[in-house]
């Protein structure tokens, strides 16, 4: 009987100890996975907003030391803050941004993205948050003085950009594709190509950093930038659009753009 009593006391003691441990978990000992699921459910408050980008596109996204900064980054940070979320930036090749959003590896794509029919087939886009244009960069003294002069020329573009898409329509032109816009500009400086087609603000930066090249005054095309979001995430799309509208009405959107564009 003494042995049985001792055994029962041991069982009761162990049960009490484990029971207390299990009860304490919801107060702060839950696994990070469970906590994450709780935080990101419902209104997404407290979760992580993963942004796919290509940090080779100043002043919209570029490296300042080890940090990725720029217009898109600050706009997405403001949107994430509005949603009560933490922004996480994933740098990748430009032509992987849409795929990353489409497959769910990222929540949003922000990389100076222009809305096109091909892209709309794979993702949804937010309301436009910025206006831009595709511009032409040439060497000083070039015979190319307008978009019409690109006929039959060798034109450099960044792979997967709208410059890449639109360059296909230039009559008899040879299109050379580069992974980075700067690589196309370097090829131009070295005389390997006749012109580069790229977005206006990056074009300004590249011209300011490289002697012997210039940007033509006439736009090649005019376009708007928007945020890519997965087709099945209408909730996030609506919230992002609400945030963009709020940033526009408050003047914050313009403030962010002028911080970078006026500084160039």
Kinemage of the C-alpha trace (Angstrom):
@kinemage 1
@onewidth
@group {chain A} dominant
@subgroup {mainchain}
@vectorlist {calphas} color= white
{ca unk a 1} P 0.000 0.000 0.000
{ca unk a 2} L 2.843 2.399 0.816
{ca unk a 3} L 4.384 1.714 -2.572
{ca unk a 4} L 1.027 2.279 -4.302
{ca unk a 5} L 0.491 5.532 -2.426
{ca unk a 6} L 3.933 6.792 -3.422
{ca unk a 7} L 3.330 5.832 -7.046
{ca unk a 8} L -0.011 7.632 -7.175
{ca unk a 9} L 1.485 10.750 -5.597
{ca unk a 10} L 4.234 10.732 -8.225
{ca unk a 11} L 1.687 10.480 -11.030
{ca unk a 12} L -0.429 13.310 -9.602
{ca unk a 13} L 2.651 15.509 -9.156
{ca unk a 14} L 3.849 14.933 -12.728
{ca unk a 15} L 0.370 15.575 -14.111
{ca unk a 16} L 0.138 18.847 -12.228
{ca unk a 17} L 3.555 19.996 -13.437
{ca unk a 18} L 2.896 19.203 -17.114
{ca unk a 19} L -0.589 20.648 -16.876
{ca unk a 20} L 0.814 23.977 -15.668
{ca unk a 21} L 3.395 24.047 -18.445
{ca unk a 22} L 0.720 23.515 -21.076
{ca unk a 23} L -1.439 26.254 -19.616
{ca unk a 24} L 1.436 28.749 -19.616
{ca unk a 25} L 2.173 28.435 -23.376
{ca unk a 26} L -0.565 30.796 -24.627
{ca unk a 27} L 0.814 33.528 -22.361
{ca unk a 28} L 4.124 33.745 -24.180
{ca unk a 29} L 5.634 30.368 -24.853
{ca unk a 30} L 3.879 29.614 -28.149
{ca unk a 31} L 6.083 28.599 -31.071
{ca unk a 32} L 7.038 31.321 -33.579
{ca unk a 33} L 5.093 29.445 -36.262
{ca unk a 34} L 1.893 29.510 -34.225
{ca unk a 35} L 2.422 33.152 -33.302
{ca unk a 36} L 2.981 34.059 -36.937
{ca unk a 37} L -0.216 32.297 -37.985
{ca unk a 38} L -2.135 34.198 -35.316
{ca unk a 39} L -0.639 37.564 -36.222
{ca unk a 40} L -1.192 37.299 -39.961
{ca unk a 41} L -4.767 36.027 -39.812
{ca unk a 42} L -7.761 38.301 -40.297
{ca unk a 43} L -6.551 41.816 -41.051
{ca unk a 44} L -2.864 40.847 -41.479
{ca unk a 45} L -1.909 43.150 -38.581
{ca unk a 46} L 1.476 42.259 -37.136
{ca unk a 47} L 2.533 40.111 -40.080
{ca unk a 48} L 5.298 40.519 -42.661
{ca unk a 49} L 4.738 42.117 -46.066
{ca unk a 50} L 7.269 40.595 -48.474
{ca unk a 51} L 8.250 42.919 -51.328
{ca unk a 52} L 9.931 41.571 -54.460
{ca unk a 53} L 12.125 44.103 -56.242
{ca unk a 54} L 15.224 44.596 -58.355
{ca unk a 55} L 17.564 46.989 -56.555
{ca unk a 56} L 19.263 48.190 -59.748
{ca unk a 57} L 16.806 50.945 -60.529
{ca unk a 58} L 17.784 54.262 -58.920
{ca unk a 59} L 16.143 56.315 -57.537
{ca unk a 60} L 13.249 53.875 -57.095
{ca unk a 61} L 15.275 51.051 -55.536
{ca unk a 62} L 19.025 50.852 -55.114
{ca unk a 63} L 21.691 49.970 -52.586
{ca unk a 64} L 23.063 52.495 -50.115
{ca unk a 65} L 25.777 50.412 -48.506
{ca unk a 66} L 24.063 47.184 -47.473
{ca unk a 67} L 20.602 48.757 -47.303
{ca unk a 68} L 18.076 48.893 -50.139
{ca unk a 69} L 16.566 52.375 -50.323
{ca unk a 70} L 14.603 54.510 -52.777
{ca unk a 71} L 11.179 55.830 -53.732
{ca unk a 72} L 9.494 52.429 -54.006
{ca unk a 73} L 11.034 51.287 -50.734
{ca unk a 74} L 9.752 54.274 -48.772
{ca unk a 75} L 6.301 54.043 -50.353
{ca unk a 76} L 6.079 50.340 -49.505
{ca unk a 77} L 7.309 51.038 -45.966
{ca unk a 78} L 4.528 53.610 -45.562
{ca unk a 79} L 1.952 51.114 -46.897
{ca unk a 80} L 3.238 48.344 -44.602
{ca unk a 81} L 3.028 50.702 -41.634
{ca unk a 82} L -0.523 51.621 -42.608
{ca unk a 83} L -1.391 47.906 -42.681
{ca unk a 84} L 0.295 47.301 -39.325
{ca unk a 85} L 2.882 45.038 -40.932
{ca unk a 86} L 6.668 44.814 -41.209
{ca unk a 87} L 8.211 45.226 -44.666
{ca unk a 88} L 10.684 42.574 -45.843
{ca unk a 89} L 12.527 43.288 -49.110
{ca unk a 90} L 13.704 40.518 -51.427
{ca unk a 91} L 16.153 41.619 -54.150
{ca unk a 92} L 16.094 39.553 -57.335
{ca unk a 93} L 16.443 39.736 -61.119
{ca unk a 94} L 13.829 42.060 -62.609
{ca unk a 95} L 12.219 39.362 -64.738
{ca unk a 96} L 11.645 37.265 -61.565
{ca unk a 97} L 9.580 39.889 -59.735
{ca unk a 98} L 6.208 39.080 -61.343
{ca unk a 99} L 6.809 35.330 -61.058
{ca unk a 100} L 7.680 35.701 -57.377
{ca unk a 101} L 4.358 37.419 -56.695
{ca unk a 102} L 2.408 35.016 -58.885
{ca unk a 103} L 3.784 31.948 -57.077
{ca unk a 104} L 3.332 33.405 -53.592
{ca unk a 105} L 7.008 33.821 -52.749
{ca unk a 106} L 6.330 37.546 -52.294
{ca unk a 107} L 3.190 39.458 -51.349
{ca unk a 108} L 3.847 42.453 -53.576
{ca unk a 109} L 6.113 43.431 -56.440
{ca unk a 110} L 7.425 46.994 -56.554
{ca unk a 111} L 10.209 47.711 -59.012
{ca unk a 112} L 9.059 50.543 -61.249
{ca unk a 113} L 6.489 48.160 -62.732
{ca unk a 114} L 4.335 49.354 -65.599
{ca unk a 115} L 0.962 47.691 -66.170
{ca unk a 116} L 0.955 45.664 -69.394
{ca unk a 117} L -1.475 43.111 -70.816
{ca unk a 118} L 1.080 40.311 -70.442
{ca unk a 119} L 1.667 41.125 -66.784
{ca unk a 120} L -2.066 41.463 -66.089
{ca unk a 121} L -2.479 37.894 -67.266
{ca unk a 122} L -0.386 36.761 -64.291
{ca unk a 123} L -0.983 39.269 -61.475
{ca unk a 124} L -3.275 42.100 -60.449
{ca unk a 125} L -2.040 45.684 -60.188
{ca unk a 126} L -2.820 48.406 -57.696
{ca unk a 127} L -3.833 51.922 -58.633
{ca unk a 128} L -0.929 53.879 -60.138
{ca unk a 129} L 1.326 55.619 -57.631
{ca unk a 130} L 3.845 57.285 -59.974
{ca unk a 131} L 4.184 58.510 -63.549
{ca unk a 132} L 7.237 57.992 -65.699
{ca unk a 133} L 8.409 57.585 -69.277
{ca unk a 134} L 10.802 55.455 -71.252
{ca unk a 135} L 13.680 57.639 -72.398
{ca unk a 136} L 16.520 57.250 -74.895
{ca unk a 137} L 20.161 57.572 -73.883
{ca unk a 138} L 22.810 58.045 -76.597
{ca unk a 139} L 26.448 59.053 -76.835
{ca unk a 140} L 27.290 62.729 -77.270
{ca unk a 141} L 27.364 63.516 -81.005
{ca unk a 142} L 25.074 60.584 -81.892
{ca unk a 143} L 22.956 60.840 -85.041
{ca unk a 144} L 20.021 59.521 -83.004
{ca unk a 145} L 18.032 62.642 -82.068
{ca unk a 146} L 14.499 61.220 -81.693
{ca unk a 147} L 12.655 57.882 -81.411
{ca unk a 148} L 12.261 57.816 -85.207
{ca unk a 149} L 16.052 57.684 -85.579
{ca unk a 150} L 16.219 54.301 -83.818
{ca unk a 151} L 15.136 52.517 -87.010
{ca unk a 152} L 17.804 49.975 -87.944
{ca unk a 153} L 19.911 50.731 -84.862
{ca unk a 154} L 21.218 48.471 -82.095
{ca unk a 155} L 19.309 49.282 -78.901
{ca unk a 156} L 20.162 48.174 -75.374
{ca unk a 157} L 17.471 47.431 -72.758
{ca unk a 158} L 17.159 45.815 -69.358
{ca unk a 159} L 15.707 42.314 -69.663
{ca unk a 160} L 11.992 42.090 -68.914
{ca unk a 161} L 11.323 45.831 -68.658
{ca unk a 162} L 8.792 47.785 -70.688
{ca unk a 163} L 11.767 49.235 -72.553
{ca unk a 164} L 12.497 45.670 -73.608
{ca unk a 165} L 8.885 45.173 -74.704
{ca unk a 166} L 8.567 48.453 -76.619
{ca unk a 167} L 11.956 48.126 -78.321
{ca unk a 168} L 10.582 45.099 -80.186
{ca unk a 169} L 8.377 47.486 -82.174
{ca unk a 170} L 11.301 49.506 -83.570
{ca unk a 171} L 11.610 48.779 -87.268
{ca unk a 172} L 14.694 46.762 -88.246
{ca unk a 173} L 16.297 47.360 -84.841
{ca unk a 174} L 18.568 44.873 -83.094
{ca unk a 175} L 17.668 44.613 -79.399
{ca unk a 176} L 20.462 43.745 -76.973
{ca unk a 177} L 19.194 42.646 -73.533
{ca unk a 178} L 21.117 43.091 -70.274
{ca unk a 179} L 20.376 41.921 -66.740
{ca unk a 180} L 21.013 45.399 -65.365
{ca unk a 181} L 20.340 48.841 -66.777
{ca unk a 182} L 23.870 49.911 -65.917
{ca unk a 183} L 25.268 47.113 -68.095
{ca unk a 184} L 23.369 48.522 -71.080
{ca unk a 185} L 24.733 52.006 -70.357
{ca unk a 186} L 28.277 50.651 -70.157
{ca unk a 187} L 27.808 48.931 -73.523
{ca unk a 188} L 26.668 52.265 -74.961
{ca unk a 189} L 29.707 54.070 -73.564
{ca unk a 190} L 31.938 51.411 -75.103
{ca unk a 191} L 30.321 51.867 -78.528
{ca unk a 192} L 28.826 48.374 -78.614
{ca unk a 193} L 25.273 49.670 -79.103
{ca unk a 194} L 23.698 52.851 -80.500
{ca unk a 195} L 21.206 53.710 -77.752
{ca unk a 196} L 19.625 52.616 -74.483
{ca unk a 197} L 15.910 52.720 -73.676
{ca unk a 198} L 15.196 52.977 -69.954
{ca unk a 199} L 12.911 54.741 -67.463
{ca unk a 200} L 13.344 58.486 -67.032
{ca unk a 201} L 14.636 58.720 -63.456
{ca unk a 202} L 17.210 55.925 -63.751
{ca unk a 203} L 18.239 57.493 -67.078
{ca unk a 204} L 18.952 60.778 -65.287
{ca unk a 205} L 21.081 58.979 -62.724
{ca unk a 206} L 23.076 57.022 -65.307
{ca unk a 207} L 23.723 60.147 -67.415
{ca unk a 208} L 24.897 62.068 -64.350
{ca unk a 209} L 27.310 59.275 -63.432
{ca unk a 210} L 28.794 58.622 -66.881
{ca unk a 211} L 30.577 61.151 -69.093
{ca unk a 212} L 30.000 61.293 -72.833
{ca unk a 213} L 26.348 60.243 -72.855
{ca unk a 214} L 23.084 62.191 -72.806
{ca unk a 215} L 19.333 61.675 -72.558
{ca unk a 216} L 17.125 62.853 -75.419
{ca unk a 217} L 14.347 65.321 -74.553
{ca unk a 218} L 11.582 63.434 -76.354
{ca unk a 219} L 9.977 60.514 -74.521
{ca unk a 220} L 9.955 57.117 -76.173
{ca unk a 221} L 6.742 56.202 -74.283
{ca unk a 222} L 4.803 57.562 -71.286
{ca unk a 223} L 3.638 55.183 -68.556
{ca unk a 224} L 2.561 54.737 -64.930
{ca unk a 225} L 3.920 52.555 -62.116
{ca unk a 226} L 1.776 50.239 -59.981
{ca unk a 227} L 2.218 47.481 -57.402
{ca unk a 228} L 1.892 43.831 -58.431
{ca unk a 229} L -0.276 41.623 -56.199
{ca unk a 230} L -1.361 37.992 -56.625
{ca unk a 231} L -4.617 37.340 -58.465
{ca unk a 232} L -6.141 35.539 -55.471
{ca unk a 233} L -5.378 38.276 -52.937
{ca unk a 234} L -8.154 40.802 -53.505
{ca unk a 235} L -8.134 41.715 -49.817
{ca unk a 236} L -4.526 42.898 -49.965
{ca unk a 237} L -5.165 44.681 -53.281
{ca unk a 238} L -8.010 46.685 -51.751
{ca unk a 239} L -5.970 47.586 -48.674
{ca unk a 240} L -2.992 48.673 -50.760
{ca unk a 241} L -5.248 50.845 -52.927
{ca unk a 242} L -6.699 52.449 -49.801
{ca unk a 243} L -3.177 53.171 -48.554
{ca unk a 244} L -2.120 54.673 -51.892
{ca unk a 245} L -5.173 56.943 -51.857
{ca unk a 246} L -4.334 58.042 -48.321
{ca unk a 247} L -0.678 58.718 -49.199
{ca unk a 248} L -1.758 60.771 -52.215
{ca unk a 249} L -4.293 62.880 -50.290
{ca unk a 250} L -1.878 63.537 -47.429
{ca unk a 251} L 0.913 64.638 -49.783
{ca unk a 252} L 3.221 61.907 -48.449
{ca unk a 253} L 3.550 60.262 -51.856
{ca unk a 254} L 4.773 63.470 -53.481
{ca unk a 255} L 7.067 64.149 -50.538
{ca unk a 256} L 8.777 60.771 -50.928
{ca unk a 257} L 9.237 61.214 -54.692
{ca unk a 258} L 10.666 64.726 -54.368
{ca unk a 259} L 13.108 63.576 -51.698
{ca unk a 260} L 14.884 61.413 -54.268
{ca unk a 261} L 14.121 62.993 -57.626
{ca unk a 262} L 15.037 66.566 -56.670
{ca unk a 263} L 18.258 65.334 -55.131
{ca unk a 264} L 19.487 63.844 -58.401
